[in-house]
Amino acid sequence: MGTPGAGSALSSPDMRLLIEYIAKALVDTPEEVSVEEVQDEDTTVLELRVAAGDVGKVIGKQGRTARAIRTILSASGMKLHRHFALEILE
């Protein structure tokens, strides 16, 4: 047995904080970034809210940035045996 916490997977609140951290790094007004967690039976939906002028920065050209964030969620969700979805809201 290893030390407690060594190699442990991320928890759902950690995923919320991760998305918040990424979004704040991308936008011009980080104080308006918020992430709400909505639990479903087999899916956790993370609702990302940013200022109206920052939506394009979070989505990216042709949705590439949003797709990259969703890829991170999906890969992390595999470790948690949970499906995560990201909704970007204004």
VMD Tcl script that builds the backbone (N, CA, C; Angstrom):
set m [mol new atoms 270]
animate dup $m
set s [atomselect $m all]
$s set {name element resname resid chain x y z} {
  {N N MET 1 A 0.828 -1.181 0.000}
  {CA C MET 1 A 0.000 0.000 0.000}
  {C C MET 1 A 0.867 1.237 0.000}
  {N N GLY 2 A 0.430 2.261 -0.758}
  {CA C GLY 2 A 1.164 3.518 -0.811}
  {C C GLY 2 A 0.637 4.494 0.225}
  {N N THR 3 A 1.128 5.681 0.126}
  {CA C THR 3 A 0.668 6.717 1.045}
  {C C THR 3 A -0.740 7.151 0.662}
  {N N PRO 4 A -1.534 7.601 1.630}
  {CA C PRO 4 A -2.890 8.044 1.312}
  {C C PRO 4 A -2.875 9.176 0.288}
  {N N GLY 5 A -3.731 9.041 -0.693}
  {CA C GLY 5 A -3.826 10.070 -1.725}
  {C C GLY 5 A -2.863 9.871 -2.875}
  {N N ALA 6 A -1.895 9.003 -2.722}
  {CA C ALA 6 A -0.938 8.782 -3.798}
  {C C ALA 6 A -1.613 8.034 -4.936}
  {N N GLY 7 A -1.604 8.627 -6.107}
  {CA C GLY 7 A -2.193 7.994 -7.276}
  {C C GLY 7 A -3.707 7.989 -7.270}
  {N N SER 8 A -4.341 8.708 -6.349}
  {CA C SER 8 A -5.798 8.706 -6.319}
  {C C SER 8 A -6.331 9.561 -7.459}
  {N N ALA 9 A -7.497 9.207 -7.930}
  {CA C ALA 9 A -8.119 9.913 -9.038}
  {C C ALA 9 A -8.710 11.238 -8.572}
  {N N LEU 10 A -8.945 12.097 -9.526}
  {CA C LEU 10 A -9.590 13.367 -9.218}
  {C C LEU 10 A -11.034 13.127 -8.792}
  {N N SER 11 A -11.551 13.980 -7.934}
  {CA C SER 11 A -12.958 13.887 -7.568}
  {C C SER 11 A -13.747 14.869 -8.413}
  {N N SER 12 A -15.056 14.787 -8.338}
  {CA C SER 12 A -15.926 15.654 -9.110}
  {C C SER 12 A -15.686 17.139 -8.816}
  {N N PRO 13 A -15.552 17.547 -7.537}
  {CA C PRO 13 A -15.257 18.962 -7.276}
  {C C PRO 13 A -13.919 19.402 -7.875}
  {N N ASP 14 A -12.951 18.493 -7.926}
  {CA C ASP 14 A -11.671 18.815 -8.546}
  {C C ASP 14 A -11.846 19.109 -10.034}
  {N N MET 15 A -12.756 18.401 -10.687}
  {CA C MET 15 A -13.026 18.625 -12.105}
  {C C MET 15 A -13.621 20.017 -12.301}
  {N N ARG 16 A -14.502 20.421 -11.392}
  {CA C ARG 16 A -15.097 21.752 -11.455}
  {C C ARG 16 A -14.005 22.811 -11.327}
  {N N LEU 17 A -13.100 22.623 -10.384}
  {CA C LEU 17 A -12.010 23.573 -10.189}
  {C C LEU 17 A -11.051 23.594 -11.383}
  {N N LEU 18 A -10.825 22.445 -11.982}
  {CA C LEU 18 A -9.960 22.364 -13.156}
  {C C LEU 18 A -10.534 23.181 -14.311}
  {N N ILE 19 A -11.825 23.014 -14.580}
  {CA C ILE 19 A -12.474 23.751 -15.663}
  {C C ILE 19 A -12.449 25.251 -15.365}
  {N N GLU 20 A -12.696 25.609 -14.108}
  {CA C GLU 20 A -12.662 27.019 -13.707}
  {C C GLU 20 A -11.262 27.602 -13.927}
  {N N TYR 21 A -10.239 26.868 -13.561}
  {CA C TYR 21 A -8.857 27.304 -13.720}
  {C C TYR 21 A -8.517 27.525 -15.192}
  {N N ILE 22 A -8.891 26.579 -16.038}
  {CA C ILE 22 A -8.613 26.682 -17.477}
  {C C ILE 22 A -9.335 27.892 -18.063}
  {N N ALA 23 A -10.609 28.047 -17.719}
  {CA C ALA 23 A -11.400 29.150 -18.271}
  {C C ALA 23 A -10.850 30.501 -17.837}
  {N N LYS 24 A -10.471 30.617 -16.574}
  {CA C LYS 24 A -9.930 31.894 -16.082}
  {C C LYS 24 A -8.638 32.266 -16.796}
  {N N ALA 25 A -7.871 31.279 -17.200}
  {CA C ALA 25 A -6.628 31.541 -17.923}
  {C C ALA 25 A -6.891 32.014 -19.356}
  {N N LEU 26 A -8.066 31.705 -19.893}
  {CA C LEU 26 A -8.371 32.033 -21.280}
  {C C LEU 26 A -9.063 33.382 -21.470}
  {N N VAL 27 A -9.820 33.827 -20.485}
  {CA C VAL 27 A -10.703 34.984 -20.662}
  {C C VAL 27 A -10.056 36.300 -20.226}
  {N N ASP 28 A -10.693 37.407 -20.623}
  {CA C ASP 28 A -10.241 38.738 -20.225}
  {C C ASP 28 A -10.782 39.148 -18.858}
  {N N THR 29 A -11.953 38.621 -18.480}
  {CA C THR 29 A -12.565 38.969 -17.187}
  {C C THR 29 A -12.742 37.693 -16.345}
  {N N PRO 30 A -11.648 37.236 -15.721}
  {CA C PRO 30 A -11.705 35.984 -14.958}
  {C C PRO 30 A -12.640 36.034 -13.754}
  {N N GLU 31 A -12.921 37.224 -13.244}
  {CA C GLU 31 A -13.810 37.311 -12.084}
  {C C GLU 31 A -15.255 36.945 -12.434}
  {N N GLU 32 A -15.587 36.893 -13.716}
  {CA C GLU 32 A -16.945 36.527 -14.129}
  {C C GLU 32 A -17.073 35.050 -14.500}
  {N N VAL 33 A -16.029 34.291 -14.302}
  {CA C VAL 33 A -16.070 32.855 -14.601}
  {C C VAL 33 A -16.668 32.109 -13.420}
  {N N SER 34 A -17.625 31.233 -13.712}
  {CA C SER 34 A -18.172 30.359 -12.678}
  {C C SER 34 A -18.517 29.013 -13.299}
  {N N VAL 35 A -18.401 27.968 -12.494}
  {CA C VAL 35 A -18.706 26.623 -12.957}
  {C C VAL 35 A -19.662 25.993 -11.954}
  {N N GLU 36 A -20.826 25.576 -12.443}
  {CA C GLU 36 A -21.815 24.892 -11.613}
  {C C GLU 36 A -21.860 23.426 -12.013}
  {N N GLU 37 A -22.047 22.596 -11.029}
  {CA C GLU 37 A -22.097 21.155 -11.250}
  {C C GLU 37 A -23.541 20.681 -11.145}
  {N N VAL 38 A -24.034 19.986 -12.172}
  {CA C VAL 38 A -25.380 19.432 -12.165}
  {C C VAL 38 A -25.248 17.921 -12.302}
  {N N GLN 39 A -25.702 17.191 -11.278}
  {CA C GLN 39 A -25.589 15.730 -11.265}
  {C C GLN 39 A -26.789 15.083 -11.947}
  {N N ASP 40 A -26.511 14.133 -12.777}
  {CA C ASP 40 A -27.513 13.276 -13.390}
  {C C ASP 40 A -27.225 11.872 -12.884}
  {N N GLU 41 A -28.006 10.879 -13.274}
  {CA C GLU 41 A -27.740 9.543 -12.752}
  {C C GLU 41 A -26.385 8.985 -13.182}
  {N N ASP 42 A -25.988 9.228 -14.428}
  {CA C ASP 42 A -24.702 8.693 -14.882}
  {C C ASP 42 A -23.783 9.756 -15.486}
  {N N THR 43 A -24.198 11.012 -15.438}
  {CA C THR 43 A -23.420 12.091 -16.035}
  {C C THR 43 A -23.356 13.282 -15.088}
  {N N THR 44 A -22.220 13.918 -15.065}
  {CA C THR 44 A -22.075 15.179 -14.354}
  {C C THR 44 A -21.910 16.268 -15.407}
  {N N VAL 45 A -22.837 17.217 -15.415}
  {CA C VAL 45 A -22.776 18.326 -16.363}
  {C C VAL 45 A -22.128 19.511 -15.659}
  {N N LEU 46 A -21.070 20.027 -16.252}
  {CA C LEU 46 A -20.405 21.207 -15.729}
  {C C LEU 46 A -20.830 22.385 -16.598}
  {N N GLU 47 A -21.542 23.333 -15.983}
  {CA C GLU 47 A -22.027 24.508 -16.696}
  {C C GLU 47 A -21.047 25.653 -16.485}
  {N N LEU 48 A -20.357 26.019 -17.535}
  {CA C LEU 48 A -19.352 27.077 -17.492}
  {C C LEU 48 A -19.993 28.383 -17.933}
  {N N ARG 49 A -19.955 29.378 -17.057}
  {CA C ARG 49 A -20.484 30.714 -17.376}
  {C C ARG 49 A -19.321 31.686 -17.447}
  {N N VAL 50 A -19.307 32.449 -18.551}
  {CA C VAL 50 A -18.295 33.486 -18.732}
  {C C VAL 50 A -18.997 34.756 -19.210}
  {N N ALA 51 A -18.286 35.875 -19.188}
  {CA C ALA 51 A -18.840 37.133 -19.691}
  {C C ALA 51 A -19.141 36.983 -21.185}
  {N N ALA 52 A -20.125 37.742 -21.639}
  {CA C ALA 52 A -20.553 37.648 -23.039}
  {C C ALA 52 A -19.396 37.845 -24.018}
  {N N GLY 53 A -18.492 38.755 -23.701}
  {CA C GLY 53 A -17.361 39.015 -24.596}
  {C C GLY 53 A -16.296 37.937 -24.586}
  {N N ASP 54 A -16.376 37.017 -23.628}
  {CA C ASP 54 A -15.354 35.973 -23.495}
  {C C ASP 54 A -15.787 34.612 -24.028}
  {N N VAL 55 A -17.024 34.500 -24.464}
  {CA C VAL 55 A -17.527 33.201 -24.934}
  {C C VAL 55 A -16.684 32.682 -26.095}
  {N N GLY 56 A -16.349 33.552 -27.016}
  {CA C GLY 56 A -15.544 33.150 -28.174}
  {C C GLY 56 A -14.168 32.641 -27.790}
  {N N LYS 57 A -13.597 33.204 -26.743}
  {CA C LYS 57 A -12.274 32.767 -26.300}
  {C C LYS 57 A -12.319 31.359 -25.715}
  {N N VAL 58 A -13.414 31.038 -25.045}
  {CA C VAL 58 A -13.546 29.712 -24.433}
  {C C VAL 58 A -13.893 28.661 -25.495}
  {N N ILE 59 A -14.653 29.079 -26.502}
  {CA C ILE 59 A -15.015 28.146 -27.569}
  {C C ILE 59 A -13.856 27.961 -28.546}
  {N N GLY 60 A -13.194 29.051 -28.911}
  {CA C GLY 60 A -12.058 28.965 -29.828}
  {C C GLY 60 A -12.481 28.878 -31.276}
  {N N LYS 61 A -11.508 28.983 -32.163}
  {CA C LYS 61 A -11.789 28.894 -33.598}
  {C C LYS 61 A -12.292 27.501 -33.939}
  {N N GLN 62 A -13.435 27.462 -34.603}
  {CA C GLN 62 A -14.088 26.215 -35.003}
  {C C GLN 62 A -14.303 25.282 -33.817}
  {N N GLY 63 A -14.411 25.844 -32.608}
  {CA C GLY 63 A -14.696 25.045 -31.425}
  {C C GLY 63 A -13.531 24.237 -30.895}
  {N N ARG 64 A -12.331 24.550 -31.339}
  {CA C ARG 64 A -11.164 23.741 -30.957}
  {C C ARG 64 A -10.848 23.805 -29.468}
  {N N THR 65 A -10.950 24.995 -28.878}
  {CA C THR 65 A -10.638 25.131 -27.452}
  {C C THR 65 A -11.660 24.373 -26.618}
  {N N ALA 66 A -12.937 24.539 -26.945}
  {CA C ALA 66 A -13.998 23.817 -26.220}
  {C C ALA 66 A -13.814 22.310 -26.378}
  {N N ARG 67 A -13.444 21.866 -27.561}
  {CA C ARG 67 A -13.229 20.435 -27.804}
  {C C ARG 67 A -12.067 19.917 -26.962}
  {N N ALA 68 A -11.013 20.725 -26.837}
  {CA C ALA 68 A -9.856 20.325 -26.026}
  {C C ALA 68 A -10.246 20.206 -24.547}
  {N N ILE 69 A -11.030 21.154 -24.059}
  {CA C ILE 69 A -11.486 21.091 -22.666}
  {C C ILE 69 A -12.343 19.849 -22.456}
  {N N ARG 70 A -13.223 19.564 -23.409}
  {CA C ARG 70 A -14.080 18.368 -23.299}
  {C C ARG 70 A -13.250 17.083 -23.336}
  {N N THR 71 A -12.157 17.093 -24.095}
  {CA C THR 71 A -11.272 15.928 -24.148}
  {C C THR 71 A -10.631 15.687 -22.786}
  {N N ILE 72 A -10.205 16.760 -22.124}
  {CA C ILE 72 A -9.635 16.644 -20.775}
  {C C ILE 72 A -10.676 16.069 -19.820}
  {N N LEU 73 A -11.911 16.572 -19.905}
  {CA C LEU 73 A -12.989 16.055 -19.055}
  {C C LEU 73 A -13.235 14.571 -19.303}
  {N N SER 74 A -13.269 14.204 -20.556}
  {CA C SER 74 A -13.531 12.813 -20.914}
  {C C SER 74 A -12.432 11.887 -20.400}
  {N N ALA 75 A -11.183 12.284 -20.598}
  {CA C ALA 75 A -10.067 11.453 -20.151}
  {C C ALA 75 A -10.050 11.329 -18.628}
  {N N SER 76 A -10.299 12.430 -17.932}
  {CA C SER 76 A -10.330 12.398 -16.471}
  {C C SER 76 A -11.523 11.599 -15.971}
  {N N GLY 77 A -12.626 11.689 -16.684}
  {CA C GLY 77 A -13.825 10.949 -16.309}
  {C C GLY 77 A -13.630 9.445 -16.376}
  {N N MET 78 A -12.776 9.001 -17.273}
  {CA C MET 78 A -12.503 7.558 -17.377}
  {C C MET 78 A -11.881 7.040 -16.087}
  {N N LYS 79 A -11.016 7.834 -15.475}
  {CA C LYS 79 A -10.405 7.422 -14.205}
  {C C LYS 79 A -11.432 7.363 -13.092}
  {N N LEU 80 A -12.428 8.247 -13.157}
  {CA C LEU 80 A -13.463 8.306 -12.126}
  {C C LEU 80 A -14.631 7.370 -12.422}
  {N N HIS 81 A -14.591 6.733 -13.594}
  {CA C HIS 81 A -15.704 5.890 -14.047}
  {C C HIS 81 A -16.999 6.700 -14.058}
  {N N ARG 82 A -16.905 7.898 -14.589}
  {CA C ARG 82 A -18.036 8.825 -14.621}
  {C C ARG 82 A -17.952 9.621 -15.919}
  {N N HIS 83 A -19.103 9.958 -16.481}
  {CA C HIS 83 A -19.139 10.745 -17.707}
  {C C HIS 83 A -19.361 12.213 -17.348}
  {N N PHE 84 A -18.520 13.084 -17.889}
  {CA C PHE 84 A -18.651 14.518 -17.676}
  {C C PHE 84 A -19.024 15.186 -18.992}
  {N N ALA 85 A -19.898 16.181 -18.904}
  {CA C ALA 85 A -20.273 16.972 -20.074}
  {C C ALA 85 A -20.045 18.442 -19.736}
  {N N LEU 86 A -19.673 19.212 -20.732}
  {CA C LEU 86 A -19.424 20.637 -20.537}
  {C C LEU 86 A -20.428 21.434 -21.358}
  {N N GLU 87 A -21.102 22.368 -20.678}
  {CA C GLU 87 A -21.976 23.323 -21.357}
  {C C GLU 87 A -21.400 24.705 -21.135}
  {N N ILE 88 A -21.235 25.456 -22.209}
  {CA C ILE 88 A -20.705 26.805 -22.115}
  {C C ILE 88 A -21.874 27.783 -22.226}
  {N N LEU 89 A -22.073 28.565 -21.178}
  {CA C LEU 89 A -23.200 29.496 -21.119}
  {C C LEU 89 A -22.708 30.927 -21.018}
  {N N GLU 90 A -23.546 31.861 -21.465}
  {CA C GLU 90 A -23.241 33.295 -21.358}
  {C C GLU 90 A -23.751 33.842 -20.063}
}
mol reanalyze $m
mol bondsrecalc $m
mol representation Tube
mol addrep $m
